[in-house]
Amino acid sequence: MNIDGTNAVLGRLATIVAKKLMEGEAVSIINADKIIITGNPSATIKKYHKRREIGSPHHGPFFPKTSEGIVRRAIRGMMPYKTKKGRAAFKKLRIYKAKPENVVNLEKVAISEIKSNYITIGKISRQINGR
């Protein structure tokens, strides 16, 4: 299953993907940079900066900087990752920053219209020195 992440809310997308993975499906998320997080953009950036400062660079906890890593971490939080079944299901997840050439059919995730403030994962990644 290929999912287009353009204008999809991160939490809602993560729950849908986690359920599909636990059912045994392989899932690819395209356009991870365009997934959004609702709320105050400056508060969201501060939250991610604070997460990056916690711990030490050698002992963790380790929080991702890239847009693919941020999405992967959110999905991992929705799954029973510490079990064998959860880890096996998580390995079937592929995340792409942009659309690869070999992808043909994309499925849109049904979301409601966003009328509040939001920020994209790509902007957060650039703010916390990701790529």
TITOR-55973 format. One record per residue: residue number from 0; chain; x, z, y of N, C-alpha, C, O in turn. Coordinates in nm, 4 decimals, padded with zeros to 6 digits. Layout:
ATOM|seq|mol|nX|nZ|nY|caX|caZ|caY|cX|cZ|cY|oX|oZ|oY
ATOM|NUM|A|X|Z|Y|X|Z|Y|X|Z|Y|X|Z|Y
...
//
This chain:
ATOM|seq|mol|nX|nZ|nY|caX|caZ|caY|cX|cZ|cY|oX|oZ|oY
ATOM|0|A|00.0846|00.0000|-00.1173|00.0000|00.0000|00.0000|00.0890|00.0000|00.1234|00.1791|00.0832|00.1347
ATOM|1|A|00.0654|-00.0908|00.2145|00.1374|-00.0994|00.3416|00.0456|-00.0531|00.4527|-00.0657|-00.1038|00.4667
ATOM|2|A|00.0913|00.0430|00.5322|00.0107|00.0975|00.6411|00.0799|00.0681|00.7727|00.1996|00.0925|00.7877
ATOM|3|A|00.0034|00.0150|00.8693|00.0542|-00.0087|01.0034|00.0334|00.1180|01.0854|-00.0798|00.1637|01.1010
ATOM|4|A|00.1409|00.1746|01.1374|00.1333|00.3001|01.2107|00.1043|00.2856|01.3584|00.1059|00.3857|01.4300
ATOM|5|A|00.0779|00.1662|01.4072|00.0544|00.1452|01.5493|-00.0689|00.2231|01.5947|-00.1782|00.2039|01.5415
ATOM|6|A|-00.0509|00.3104|01.6926|-00.1562|00.3943|01.7524|-00.2252|00.4862|01.6532|-00.3380|00.5286|01.6785
ATOM|7|A|-00.1621|00.5184|01.5419|-00.2170|00.6152|01.4470|-00.1653|00.7540|01.4851|-00.0490|00.7690|01.5224
ATOM|8|A|-00.2507|00.8544|01.4758|-00.2117|00.9914|01.5073|-00.1291|01.0449|01.3900|-00.1678|01.0296|01.2742
ATOM|9|A|-00.0160|01.1072|01.4204|00.0794|01.1485|01.3182|00.0172|01.2389|01.2120|00.0354|01.2133|01.0930
ATOM|10|A|-00.0537|01.3410|01.2500|-00.1102|01.4350|01.1533|-00.2130|01.3714|01.0625|-00.2134|01.3961|00.9420
ATOM|11|A|-00.2994|01.2903|01.1186|-00.4018|01.2232|01.0386|-00.3391|01.1225|00.9429|-00.3802|01.1115|00.8274
ATOM|12|A|-00.2403|01.0500|00.9912|-00.1699|00.9551|00.9066|-00.0979|01.0277|00.7934|-00.0988|00.9815|00.6793
ATOM|13|A|-00.0358|01.1406|00.8245|00.0397|01.2157|00.7243|-00.0508|01.2660|00.6121|-00.0112|01.2624|00.4956
ATOM|14|A|-00.1708|01.3126|00.6443|-00.2605|01.3618|00.5397|-00.3063|01.2478|00.4491|-00.3122|01.2639|00.3272
ATOM|15|A|-00.3386|01.1336|00.5077|-00.3836|01.0189|00.4283|-00.2718|00.9719|00.3356|-00.2955|00.9457|00.2177
ATOM|16|A|-00.1506|00.9612|00.3886|-00.0366|00.9144|00.3097|-00.0024|01.0152|00.1996|00.0270|00.9756|00.0869
ATOM|17|A|-00.0060|01.1448|00.2311|00.0252|01.2470|00.1307|-00.0731|01.2403|00.0139|-00.0327|01.2536|-00.1016
ATOM|18|A|-00.2001|01.2200|00.0427|-00.3002|01.2085|-00.0641|-00.2746|01.0857|-00.1501|-00.2828|01.0929|-00.2727
ATOM|19|A|-00.2434|00.9726|-00.0865|-00.2155|00.8499|-00.1615|-00.0915|00.8668|-00.2503|-00.0897|00.8213|-00.3647
ATOM|20|A|00.0115|00.9322|-00.1970|00.1329|00.9539|-00.2748|00.1069|01.0443|-00.3950|00.1585|01.0191|-00.5038
ATOM|21|A|00.0275|01.1489|-00.3760|-00.0023|01.2411|-00.4860|-00.0910|01.1753|-00.5918|-00.0934|01.2198|-00.7066
ATOM|22|A|-00.1635|01.0703|-00.5545|-00.2429|00.9947|-00.6512|-00.1571|00.8961|-00.7292|-00.2061|00.8328|-00.8227
ATOM|23|A|-00.0305|00.8818|-00.6928|00.0607|00.7958|-00.7670|00.0871|00.6618|-00.7025|00.1588|00.5802|-00.7604
ATOM|24|A|00.0327|00.6355|-00.5857|00.0552|00.5072|-00.5178|00.1881|00.5081|-00.4440|00.2335|00.6126|-00.3974
ATOM|25|A|00.2496|00.3919|-00.4337|00.3671|00.3739|-00.3493|00.3177|00.3328|-00.2105|00.2333|00.2439|-00.1987
ATOM|26|A|00.3693|00.3963|-00.1066|00.3211|00.3730|00.0296|00.4382|00.3326|00.1189|00.5456|00.3926|00.1133
ATOM|27|A|00.4160|00.2302|00.2014|00.5122|00.1887|00.3038|00.4445|00.2005|00.4393|00.3331|00.1516|00.4583
ATOM|28|A|00.5115|00.2651|00.5329|00.4600|00.2780|00.6689|00.5436|00.1875|00.7580|00.6661|00.1983|00.7620
ATOM|29|A|00.4761|00.0982|00.8292|00.5412|00.0026|00.9177|00.5170|00.0483|01.0623|00.4145|00.1105|01.0901
ATOM|30|A|00.6084|00.0189|01.1535|00.5993|00.0533|01.2964|00.5941|00.2047|01.3177|00.5021|00.2548|01.3823
ATOM|31|A|00.6908|00.2771|01.2646|00.6964|00.4224|01.2814|00.7178|00.4612|01.4274|00.6776|00.5699|01.4688
ATOM|32|A|00.7805|00.3738|01.5057|00.8021|00.4027|01.6485|00.6723|00.4106|01.7268|00.6676|00.4756|01.8312
ATOM|33|A|00.5681|00.3468|01.6796|00.4431|00.3379|01.7551|00.3384|00.4399|01.7111|00.2259|00.4377|01.7610
ATOM|34|A|00.3734|00.5289|01.6190|00.2833|00.6379|01.5806|00.2805|00.7366|01.6963|00.3824|00.7588|01.7617
ATOM|35|A|00.1634|00.7963|01.7222|00.1509|00.8830|01.8395|00.1277|01.0285|01.8006|00.0788|01.0595|01.6920
ATOM|36|A|00.1646|01.1164|01.8933|00.1336|01.2586|01.8843|00.0518|01.2908|02.0083|00.0964|01.2668|02.1205
ATOM|37|A|-00.0674|01.3449|01.9885|-00.1539|01.3747|02.1015|-00.1108|01.5057|02.1666|-00.0454|01.5891|02.1041
ATOM|38|A|-00.1483|01.5220|02.2919|-00.1154|01.6421|02.3666|-00.0279|01.6086|02.4856|-00.0002|01.4920|02.5138
ATOM|39|A|00.0144|01.7109|02.5536|00.0976|01.6975|02.6719|00.2350|01.6436|02.6314|00.3050|01.7086|02.5537
ATOM|40|A|00.2754|01.5263|02.6821|00.4033|01.4673|02.6411|00.5250|01.5549|02.6711|00.6157|01.5640|02.5884
ATOM|41|A|00.5284|01.6189|02.7872|00.6456|01.7003|02.8190|00.6540|01.8236|02.7292|00.7637|01.8640|02.6905
ATOM|42|A|00.5407|01.8835|02.6959|00.5404|01.9988|02.6052|00.5828|01.9572|02.4644|00.6507|02.0328|02.3949
ATOM|43|A|00.5434|01.8388|02.4230|00.5801|01.7887|02.2904|00.7304|01.7647|02.2821|00.7935|01.7988|02.1821
ATOM|44|A|00.7875|01.7064|02.3865|00.9321|01.6826|02.3892|01.0073|01.8154|02.3872|01.1076|01.8283|02.3170
ATOM|45|A|00.9598|01.9150|02.4638|01.0237|02.0474|02.4645|01.0197|02.1104|02.3252|01.1166|02.1726|02.2816
ATOM|46|A|00.9067|02.0936|02.2556|00.8923|02.1495|02.1214|00.9944|02.0877|02.0259|01.0557|02.1588|01.9463
ATOM|47|A|01.0128|01.9567|02.0333|01.1082|01.8905|01.9451|01.2524|01.9233|01.9829|01.3382|01.9324|01.8951
ATOM|48|A|01.2810|01.9415|02.1134|01.4143|01.9856|02.1550|01.4433|02.1242|02.0982|01.5526|02.1503|02.0480
ATOM|49|A|01.3445|02.2123|02.1067|01.3618|02.3491|02.0579|01.3846|02.3505|01.9068|01.4662|02.4284|01.8575
ATOM|50|A|01.3137|02.2656|01.8332|01.3338|02.2565|01.6888|01.4759|02.2132|01.6558|01.5349|02.2615|01.5592
ATOM|51|A|01.5312|02.1224|01.7358|01.6669|02.0740|01.7108|01.7720|02.1819|01.7369|01.8797|02.1787|01.6774
ATOM|52|A|01.7416|02.2780|01.8258|01.8379|02.3810|01.8612|01.8411|02.4974|01.7630|01.9364|02.5753|01.7631
ATOM|53|A|01.7384|02.5104|01.6792|01.7306|02.6226|01.5849|01.8388|02.6076|01.4784|01.8672|02.4971|01.4323
ATOM|54|A|01.8983|02.7193|01.4405|01.9953|02.7172|01.3307|02.1308|02.6636|01.3735|02.1621|02.6545|01.4922
ATOM|55|A|02.2101|02.6284|01.2730|02.3428|02.5747|01.2996|02.3541|02.4359|01.2375|02.2780|02.4020|01.1469
ATOM|56|A|02.4480|02.3563|01.2852|02.4614|02.2216|01.2293|02.5112|02.2207|01.0848|02.5001|02.1189|01.0165
ATOM|57|A|02.5656|02.3323|01.0377|02.6199|02.3374|00.9024|02.5231|02.3974|00.8008|02.5256|02.3601|00.6835
ATOM|58|A|02.4374|02.4903|00.8450|02.3529|02.5636|00.7513|02.2040|02.5374|00.7672|02.1251|02.5821|00.6840
ATOM|59|A|02.1639|02.4669|00.8706|02.0236|02.4315|00.8880|01.9452|02.5415|00.9569|02.0035|02.6419|00.9980
ATOM|60|A|01.8174|02.5254|00.9702|01.7332|02.4169|00.9198|01.7618|02.2868|00.9945|01.7967|02.2867|01.1126
ATOM|61|A|01.7461|02.1779|00.9233|01.7777|02.0471|00.9780|01.6502|01.9746|01.0170|01.5634|01.9519|00.9328
ATOM|62|A|01.6381|01.9381|01.1440|01.5235|01.8626|01.1919|01.5705|01.7226|01.2303|01.6763|01.7068|01.2912
ATOM|63|A|01.4921|01.6213|01.1948|01.5348|01.4828|01.2160|01.5309|01.4402|01.3623|01.4555|01.4952|01.4427
ATOM|64|A|01.6138|01.3410|01.3954|01.6157|01.2821|01.5290|01.5494|01.1454|01.5319|01.4934|01.1067|01.6344
ATOM|65|A|01.5544|01.0718|01.4222|01.5021|00.9353|01.4209|01.3512|00.9351|01.4020|01.2938|01.0317|01.3517
ATOM|66|A|01.2879|00.8269|01.4425|01.1425|00.8180|01.4292|01.1013|00.8170|01.2824|00.9988|00.8750|01.2465
ATOM|67|A|01.1804|00.7515|01.1971|01.1488|00.7513|01.0538|01.1588|00.8917|00.9968|01.0763|00.9321|00.9149
ATOM|68|A|01.2595|00.9658|01.0400|01.2787|01.1022|00.9909|01.1689|01.1968|01.0351|01.1264|01.2829|00.9580
ATOM|69|A|01.1220|01.1818|01.1595|01.0148|01.2671|01.2106|00.8870|01.2443|01.1306|00.8182|01.3397|01.0944
ATOM|70|A|00.8553|01.1181|01.1032|00.7345|01.0862|01.0255|00.7501|01.1356|00.8821|00.6566|01.1922|00.8256
ATOM|71|A|00.8674|01.1147|00.8231|00.8930|01.1590|00.6864|00.8786|01.3113|00.6747|00.8226|01.3611|00.5771
ATOM|72|A|00.9287|01.3840|00.7731|00.9212|01.5306|00.7726|00.7764|01.5778|00.7827|00.7384|01.6748|00.7172
ATOM|73|A|00.6952|01.5102|00.8642|00.5539|01.5467|00.8780|00.4792|01.5249|00.7460|00.3963|01.6072|00.7070
ATOM|74|A|00.5083|01.4154|00.6783|00.4418|01.3870|00.5508|00.4881|01.4858|00.4441|00.4077|01.5312|00.3627
ATOM|75|A|00.6149|01.5187|00.4440|00.6672|01.6153|00.3480|00.6004|01.7515|00.3638|00.5799|01.8230|00.2657
ATOM|76|A|00.5670|01.7869|00.4868|00.4988|01.9139|00.5119|00.3576|01.9178|00.4574|00.3016|02.0260|00.4394
ATOM|77|A|00.2986|01.8023|00.4307|00.1625|01.7941|00.3776|00.1600|01.7880|00.2246|00.0526|01.7825|00.1648
ATOM|78|A|00.2767|01.7888|00.1616|00.2840|01.7716|00.0163|00.3456|01.8937|-00.0498|00.4180|01.9690|00.0155
ATOM|79|A|00.3180|01.9151|-00.1791|00.3867|02.0219|-00.2529|00.5263|01.9748|-00.2928|00.5503|01.9431|-00.4093
ATOM|80|A|00.6175|01.9702|-00.1974|00.7486|01.9095|-00.2160|00.8362|01.9872|-00.3144|00.9267|01.9290|-00.3743
ATOM|81|A|00.8117|02.1162|-00.3322|00.8976|02.1970|-00.4181|00.8627|02.1856|-00.5665|00.9282|02.2478|-00.6501
ATOM|82|A|00.7617|02.1080|-00.5995|00.7277|02.0858|-00.7397|00.7839|01.9518|-00.7856|00.8161|01.8662|-00.7032
ATOM|83|A|00.7957|01.9335|-00.9172|00.8479|01.8074|-00.9698|00.7558|01.6913|-00.9341|00.8021|01.5831|-00.8980
ATOM|84|A|00.6259|01.7143|-00.9444|00.5293|01.6087|-00.9133|00.5362|01.5697|-00.7653|00.5279|01.4517|-00.7312
ATOM|85|A|00.5513|01.6695|-00.6782|00.5605|01.6422|-00.5345|00.6855|01.5640|-00.4986|00.6790|01.4701|-00.4194
ATOM|86|A|00.7988|01.6014|-00.5555|00.9241|01.5293|-00.5277|00.9195|01.3872|-00.5804|00.9673|01.2944|-00.5150
ATOM|87|A|00.8614|01.3699|-00.6997|00.8504|01.2351|-00.7571|00.7593|01.1473|-00.6722|00.7865|01.0288|-00.6529
ATOM|88|A|00.6509|01.2060|-00.6215|00.5587|01.1303|-00.5363|00.6242|01.0965|-00.4030|00.6036|00.9873|-00.3502
ATOM|89|A|00.7031|01.1890|-00.3476|00.7667|01.1690|-00.2179|00.8693|01.0564|-00.2226|00.8941|00.9914|-00.1210
ATOM|90|A|00.9288|01.0324|-00.3381|01.0269|00.9245|-00.3524|00.9629|00.7866|-00.3440|01.0336|00.6870|-00.3281
ATOM|91|A|00.8306|00.7788|-00.3543|00.7604|00.6508|-00.3460|00.7253|00.6133|-00.2024|00.6557|00.5144|-00.1793
ATOM|92|A|00.7727|00.6911|-00.1067|00.7432|00.6667|00.0347|00.8548|00.5863|00.0993|00.9726|00.6185|00.0834
ATOM|93|A|00.8177|00.4816|00.1720|00.9122|00.4013|00.2507|00.8604|00.3965|00.3932|00.7414|00.3750|00.4160
ATOM|94|A|00.9500|00.4165|00.4893|00.9123|00.4148|00.6305|01.0051|00.3181|00.7030|01.1269|00.3220|00.6856
ATOM|95|A|00.9456|00.2314|00.7845|01.0210|00.1317|00.8607|00.9921|00.1486|01.0094|00.8778|00.1697|01.0500
ATOM|96|A|01.0970|00.1390|01.0891|01.0848|00.1521|01.2341|01.0041|00.0368|01.2930|00.9223|00.0575|01.3826
ATOM|97|A|01.0266|-00.0831|01.2434|00.9565|-00.2033|01.2883|00.9094|-00.2788|01.1640|00.9345|-00.2356|01.0515
ATOM|98|A|00.8421|-00.3900|01.1843|00.7870|-00.4661|01.0717|00.8949|-00.5532|01.0080|00.9525|-00.6388|01.0751
ATOM|99|A|00.9231|-00.5324|00.8787|01.0168|-00.6209|00.8099|00.9545|-00.7576|00.7848|00.8321|-00.7707|00.7843
ATOM|100|A|01.0374|-00.8594|00.7639|00.9852|-00.9957|00.7468|00.9092|-01.0156|00.6163|00.8189|-01.0989|00.6101
ATOM|101|A|00.9441|-00.9404|00.5117|00.8821|-00.9644|00.3812|00.7450|-00.8981|00.3640|00.6827|-00.9148|00.2591
ATOM|102|A|00.6967|-00.8237|00.4631|00.5666|-00.7576|00.4529|00.4573|-00.8546|00.4963|00.4647|-00.9143|00.6037
ATOM|103|A|00.3553|-00.8694|00.4108|00.2497|-00.9659|00.4393|00.1210|-00.8965|00.4823|00.0722|-00.9199|00.5929
ATOM|104|A|00.0661|-00.8123|00.3970|-00.0633|-00.7510|00.4276|-00.0443|-00.6074|00.4759|00.0248|-00.5279|00.4122
ATOM|105|A|-00.1063|-00.5755|00.5887|-00.1000|-00.4422|00.6457|-00.2401|-00.3832|00.6511|-00.3375|-00.4534|00.6784
ATOM|106|A|-00.2487|-00.2555|00.6252|-00.3761|-00.1863|00.6299|-00.3756|-00.0970|00.7532|-00.2810|-00.0211|00.7744
ATOM|107|A|-00.4796|-00.1055|00.8341|-00.4906|-00.0204|00.9516|-00.5529|00.1123|00.9105|-00.6484|00.1144|00.8329
ATOM|108|A|-00.5005|00.2217|00.9612|-00.5582|00.3527|00.9355|-00.6696|00.3740|01.0365|-00.6495|00.3564|01.1567
ATOM|109|A|-00.7876|00.4120|00.9877|-00.9021|00.4318|01.0756|-00.8808|00.5572|01.1596|-00.8711|00.6677|01.1062
ATOM|110|A|-00.8737|00.5392|01.2911|-00.8590|00.6527|01.3817|-00.9620|00.6398|01.4912|-01.0103|00.5306|01.5211
ATOM|111|A|-00.9949|00.7524|01.5502|-01.0869|00.7472|01.6632|-01.0095|00.7083|01.7887|-00.8867|00.7151|01.7921
ATOM|112|A|-01.0822|00.6682|01.8900|-01.0183|00.6247|02.0144|-00.9530|00.7436|02.0831|-01.0162|00.8480|02.0996
ATOM|113|A|-00.8292|00.7292|02.1228|-00.7541|00.8368|02.1861|-00.7761|00.8290|02.3372|-00.7428|00.7291|02.4009
ATOM|114|A|-00.8330|00.9362|02.3933|-00.8581|00.9391|02.5370|-00.7713|01.0427|02.6076|-00.7707|01.0495|02.7305
ATOM|115|A|-00.6989|01.1225|02.5317|-00.6170|01.2270|02.5917|-00.4737|01.1780|02.6127|-00.4417|01.0616|02.5887
ATOM|116|A|-00.3899|01.2690|02.6574|-00.2485|01.2372|02.6724|-00.1847|01.2240|02.5355|-00.2255|01.2910|02.4407
ATOM|117|A|-00.0852|01.1383|02.5250|-00.0124|01.1240|02.3997|00.1258|01.0701|02.4292|00.1539|01.0218|02.5389
ATOM|118|A|00.2118|01.0795|02.3284|00.3465|01.0247|02.3365|00.3770|00.9620|02.2010|00.3310|01.0108|02.0978
ATOM|119|A|00.4540|00.8549|02.2014|00.4877|00.7887|02.0753|00.6103|00.8553|02.0125|00.6912|00.9174|02.0815
ATOM|120|A|00.6218|00.8412|01.8823|00.7363|00.8956|01.8092|00.8661|00.8314|01.8581|00.9696|00.8978|01.8641
ATOM|121|A|00.8613|00.7035|01.8928|00.9803|00.6341|01.9428|01.0342|00.6967|02.0702|01.1554|00.7105|02.0863
ATOM|122|A|00.9445|00.7349|02.1614|00.9882|00.7994|02.2856|01.0477|00.9365|02.2584|01.1471|00.9745|02.3203
ATOM|123|A|00.9876|01.0111|02.1661|01.0418|01.1427|02.1311|01.1811|01.1257|02.0709|01.2734|01.1998|02.1049
ATOM|124|A|01.1957|01.0302|01.9836|01.3242|01.0058|01.9182|01.4324|00.9719|02.0212|01.5449|01.0209|02.0109
ATOM|125|A|01.3997|00.8897|02.1191|01.4970|00.8552|02.2230|01.5291|00.9753|02.3121|01.6423|00.9888|02.3585
ATOM|126|A|01.4308|01.0629|02.3367|01.4521|01.1804|02.4207|01.5447|01.2826|02.3549|01.6208|01.3514|02.4229
ATOM|127|A|01.5375|01.2919|02.2204|01.6232|01.3904|02.1518|01.7467|01.3242|02.0933|01.8041|01.3730|01.9959
ATOM|128|A|01.7873|01.2135|02.1527|01.9112|01.1427|02.1195|01.9109|01.0814|01.9808|02.0153|01.0733|01.9160
ATOM|129|A|01.7961|01.0389|01.9356|01.7906|00.9639|01.8098|01.8206|00.8188|01.8393|01.8621|00.7841|01.9499
ATOM|130|A|01.7995|00.7341|01.7402|01.8251|00.5921|01.7651|01.6983|00.5164|01.7833|01.7012|00.3953|01.8052
//
